[in-house]
Every structure is written in C-alpha cells, then in structure tokens.
C-alpha cells in the first residue's frame, strides 16, 4: 500500500475514533483493541480488499484535482469499511458494551449503520401541502358539511366575503353535483 493510502487509512481511523468517541467510551475494550479488531475484520472482507485495490491505484495522479477527489473517495470507502466491520464485530459479540449506550452513543451507532450500508436512512417526510386561501375555500366547499362551512362564514368576514365572490363567479364546482348531474361519470 502506498504511503498516501496508509496516510488516508490512518486519517479515516482517526476520524472514526473521534466521531464515535461516545460509543467507544461505552465499550468494554479500549480504543487500541477496537482499532486492531476492526482493522483485522475490515481487511478480511473481500469486497473491502477489492475496493481498496481499485481505488488505491488512482490516489497519486498528476492532476491535483483528480488526486484530491480520488483521495476523498478512498477515505469514504475506508471509513465505511471500518464502520461496517465495527458494527459486525459488535453484532457478533467480538466487541462488547461495558454499559448501556447513552443517547449520543446510540445516535453514533445508528449513523455507523447508515454509513456502512447495513441500514438505510429513512426517507424524508414529504413537505406538507400548503393550500392557497382560494384552494382552501374550494376544498372546504367540496369536503365539509354545510354546518361547518356556515360556522366558518360566521367566524370570519374575510371567509364569508371571498366565498361569496367565488360562488358568484361560479369557480367552485361541487363534488356532489358533478357526480349526479351526469357531467362526470
């Protein structure tokens, strides 16, 4: 392995130990033992070896930009391999917890599962649909019972005025009448 690859691997391990210090503090073994076992487990993984061989070839390119990108990619792959090895060692009992995980340590362990690809991040919740005032009136007209619409009319002069304007302009269609007058079947 080139000196660049060795330097990046050491940086990735230092990042791993620093980013997960709360989790590592909850472990029975010290960080040196964790480092040795995690490195050994990662080096035994054929996929990791193949990735290292593939990405290590491009670390020292003439183009500084290309070299920088290749080194960043290499560091991410090393970090993910370390994370996966650590999670697997924890799961199979080769690394053991000395205490119940703190909230921070639990969050760090979850992040390691995401980074390693063991677990997928949950999909972000879709942004709530925000209706314009006229769209809200249209929705109310088509979906609310008459007593609710009348209550909103009594409570808001703006609601009463705008609903009257829309109804006078005949821009609010009724979902009920369109179903029964034969216009939409």
C-alpha positions as CSV (number, residue, x, y, z in Angstrom):
1,X,0.0,0.0,0.0
2,X,1.3,3.4,-0.9
3,X,2.2,6.0,1.8
4,X,-0.8,8.1,0.6
5,X,-3.1,5.1,1.1
6,X,-1.6,4.5,4.5
7,X,-2.0,8.1,5.5
8,X,-5.6,8.2,4.3
9,X,-6.4,5.0,6.1
10,X,-4.9,6.4,9.4
11,X,-7.0,9.6,8.9
12,X,-10.1,7.5,8.4
13,X,-9.5,5.5,11.5
14,X,-8.7,8.7,13.5
15,X,-12.0,10.2,12.1
16,X,-13.8,7.0,13.1
17,X,-12.5,7.1,16.7
18,X,-13.1,10.9,17.0
19,X,-16.6,10.8,15.5
20,X,-17.7,7.9,17.7
21,X,-16.0,8.7,20.9
22,X,-19.2,8.4,23.0
23,X,-19.9,5.0,21.5
24,X,-16.3,3.8,22.1
25,X,-16.5,5.1,25.7
26,X,-19.3,2.6,26.2
27,X,-17.2,-0.3,25.0
28,X,-15.6,-2.9,27.3
29,X,-12.4,-2.8,25.2
30,X,-10.1,0.2,24.8
31,X,-9.7,2.1,21.6
32,X,-6.4,0.2,20.7
33,X,-8.1,-3.2,20.9
34,X,-11.1,-1.8,19.0
35,X,-8.7,-0.5,16.3
36,X,-6.9,-3.8,15.9
37,X,-10.1,-5.9,15.7
38,X,-11.9,-3.5,13.4
39,X,-8.8,-3.2,11.1
40,X,-8.4,-7.0,11.0
41,X,-12.1,-7.6,10.3
42,X,-12.1,-5.0,7.5
43,X,-9.0,-6.5,5.9
44,X,-10.6,-9.9,5.8
45,X,-13.6,-8.6,3.8
46,X,-13.1,-9.5,0.1
47,X,-15.2,-6.6,-1.0
48,X,-13.2,-4.2,1.0
49,X,-9.9,-5.6,-0.4
50,X,-11.3,-5.3,-3.9
51,X,-12.4,-1.7,-3.3
52,X,-9.0,-0.8,-1.8
53,X,-7.2,-2.2,-4.8
54,X,-9.4,-0.4,-7.2
55,X,-9.4,3.0,-5.6
56,X,-5.8,2.9,-4.3
57,X,-4.5,2.9,-7.9
58,X,-5.7,6.5,-8.5
59,X,-4.6,8.2,-5.4
60,X,-1.4,9.8,-6.7
61,X,-2.4,11.4,-10.0
62,X,-0.8,14.3,-11.8
63,X,-3.9,16.3,-11.7
64,X,-4.2,17.7,-8.2
65,X,-8.0,17.9,-8.5
66,X,-8.4,14.3,-9.7
67,X,-6.0,13.2,-7.0
68,X,-7.9,15.1,-4.3
69,X,-11.3,13.6,-5.5
70,X,-9.7,10.1,-5.6
71,X,-8.3,10.5,-2.0
72,X,-11.7,11.7,-0.7
73,X,-13.5,8.7,-2.3
74,X,-10.8,6.4,-0.8
75,X,-11.3,7.9,2.6
76,X,-15.1,7.5,2.4
77,X,-14.7,3.8,1.4
78,X,-12.2,3.2,4.2
79,X,-14.5,4.9,6.7
80,X,-17.5,2.8,5.5
81,X,-15.4,-0.4,5.7
82,X,-14.3,0.4,9.3
83,X,-17.9,1.3,10.2
84,X,-19.2,-2.0,8.7
85,X,-16.5,-4.1,10.4
86,X,-17.2,-2.4,13.8
87,X,-21.0,-3.0,13.5
88,X,-20.4,-6.6,12.5
89,X,-18.0,-7.1,15.4
90,X,-20.5,-5.6,17.8
91,X,-23.3,-7.7,16.4
92,X,-21.4,-11.0,16.7
93,X,-20.0,-10.3,20.2
94,X,-16.4,-9.8,19.3
95,X,-16.7,-6.3,20.7
96,X,-18.8,-5.9,23.8
97,X,-20.5,-3.0,25.5
98,X,-19.5,-2.2,29.1
99,X,-22.7,-0.2,29.8
100,X,-26.0,0.8,28.3
101,X,-25.5,3.2,25.4
102,X,-26.0,6.9,26.1
103,X,-28.3,8.8,23.7
104,X,-25.2,10.2,21.9
105,X,-23.6,6.8,21.6
106,X,-26.9,5.3,20.3
107,X,-27.1,8.0,17.7
108,X,-23.5,7.4,16.7
109,X,-24.1,3.6,16.4
110,X,-27.2,4.4,14.1
111,X,-25.1,6.7,12.0
112,X,-22.4,3.9,11.6
113,X,-25.2,1.6,10.4
114,X,-26.2,4.1,7.8
115,X,-22.6,4.9,6.7
116,X,-21.8,1.2,6.4
117,X,-24.9,0.4,4.4
118,X,-26.2,-2.1,6.9
119,X,-29.3,0.1,7.4
120,X,-30.9,2.6,5.1
121,X,-31.8,6.1,6.3
122,X,-35.5,6.7,6.5
123,X,-37.0,8.6,3.6
124,X,-37.6,12.2,4.3
125,X,-41.2,13.1,5.1
126,X,-42.8,14.9,2.2
127,X,-43.4,18.6,2.8
128,X,-46.9,19.4,3.8
129,X,-49.1,20.7,1.0
130,X,-49.9,24.3,1.7
131,X,-53.1,25.4,0.1
132,X,-53.8,29.0,-1.0
133,X,-56.7,30.7,0.5
134,X,-58.9,30.1,-2.6
135,X,-57.8,26.4,-2.7
136,X,-58.7,26.0,1.0
137,X,-62.1,27.5,0.2
138,X,-62.6,25.1,-2.7
139,X,-61.6,22.2,-0.5
140,X,-64.0,23.3,2.2
141,X,-66.8,23.7,-0.3
142,X,-66.3,20.2,-1.7
143,X,-65.5,18.3,1.5
144,X,-67.0,20.0,4.6
145,X,-70.6,19.6,5.7
146,X,-72.8,22.7,5.3
147,X,-72.8,23.4,9.1
148,X,-69.0,23.6,9.2
149,X,-69.0,26.0,6.2
150,X,-71.6,28.1,7.9
151,X,-69.6,28.2,11.1
152,X,-66.5,29.4,9.2
153,X,-68.7,32.0,7.5
154,X,-69.9,33.3,10.9
155,X,-66.4,33.4,12.4
156,X,-64.6,35.2,9.5
157,X,-65.9,38.1,7.5
158,X,-63.0,37.6,5.0
159,X,-64.0,33.9,4.6
160,X,-67.7,34.9,4.0
161,X,-66.7,37.7,1.5
162,X,-64.3,35.6,-0.5
163,X,-66.6,32.5,-0.6
164,X,-69.4,34.7,-1.9
165,X,-67.1,36.1,-4.6
166,X,-66.1,32.7,-5.7
167,X,-69.6,31.3,-5.7
168,X,-70.9,34.4,-7.6
169,X,-68.1,33.8,-10.2
170,X,-69.1,30.1,-10.3
171,X,-65.4,29.0,-10.0
172,X,-66.1,26.5,-7.2
173,X,-67.6,23.3,-8.5
174,X,-69.4,20.9,-6.2
175,X,-68.1,17.4,-6.0
176,X,-71.6,16.2,-5.2
177,X,-73.5,17.8,-8.1
178,X,-70.9,16.8,-10.7
179,X,-71.4,13.2,-9.7
180,X,-75.2,13.4,-10.1
181,X,-75.8,15.7,-13.0
182,X,-74.1,13.4,-15.5
183,X,-71.1,15.7,-16.1
184,X,-68.6,13.3,-14.7
185,X,-69.1,9.6,-14.6
